[in-house]
């Protein structure tokens, strides 16, 4: 298996997600390229011994295996081990709730063949809302062409991003000091000068669920750690924000969810904090009251 595979699909299933069979089914429905694929499922001892055989039947390939890690192993460390164990020259990281379009592998192989300078391929995708009662809506997500300034503020690459092993060898792998480890990985690749290719067609889909309160509460720290990990990729003001946020400085706010403030927004934060410290809000309110009184008297 490992000697002939040049596409390694790595799936983290450390929490035994119920959607894994459907994800594997989407792999088995690929129009071509399945003979060059190996699938590595990361588990932590919670899977049954006969699970790999069932997965092989669902994915229509015997080139699938379970890689066990000890319970409590950080997700990034587990993914790094899986890459070391994989044989593919192309790497695709999947979550159990992702699905591949039947033309995914055909398109990916064409892109990497026709554009040999490409290191990372990403595509538009379909967002599937599982609970519409929470105000979530399904729909097509059309992504922009690659832009460093955009990646510096949001992780826009979407699910089912494929990269060459040569790109992996230029980065430090997944880090576990930020939960935004995939965003961190793409930033590492961009910092290393890797070339990104955007496919203007939905080649994947993923489940859309409401973000838990805890994730929103920890968003600021996660973004700050991502910036600290890759200081050379961000504006010095954004790096200053990240350090200040981790120190607990009053002016450094978490900013919008899943969005890193750029230099202009950081400057605005500092300005607003300074104005509040000087009592500007009190002066403004008093000026408004005086204006209202003078207007009524007139």
ABEGO torsion letter per residue (X at the ends): XAAABABBBBBBAAAGBAAAAAAAAAAAABABGAAABBBBBBBAGABBAAAAAAAAAAAGBABBBBBBBBBGBBAAAAAAAAAAABABABBBBBBAABBBBAAAAAAAAAAAAABAABABBBBBBBBBBABAAAGBBBEBBBBBBBBAAAAAABBAAEBGBBBBAAAAAABAEBBAABABAAAAAAAAAAAAGBBBBBBBBBABBBBBBBBBAAAAAAAAAAAAAAAAABAAABBAAAAAAAAAAAAGBAABBAEBBGBBBBAAAAAAAAAAAAAAAAGAAAAAAAAAAAAAAAAAAX
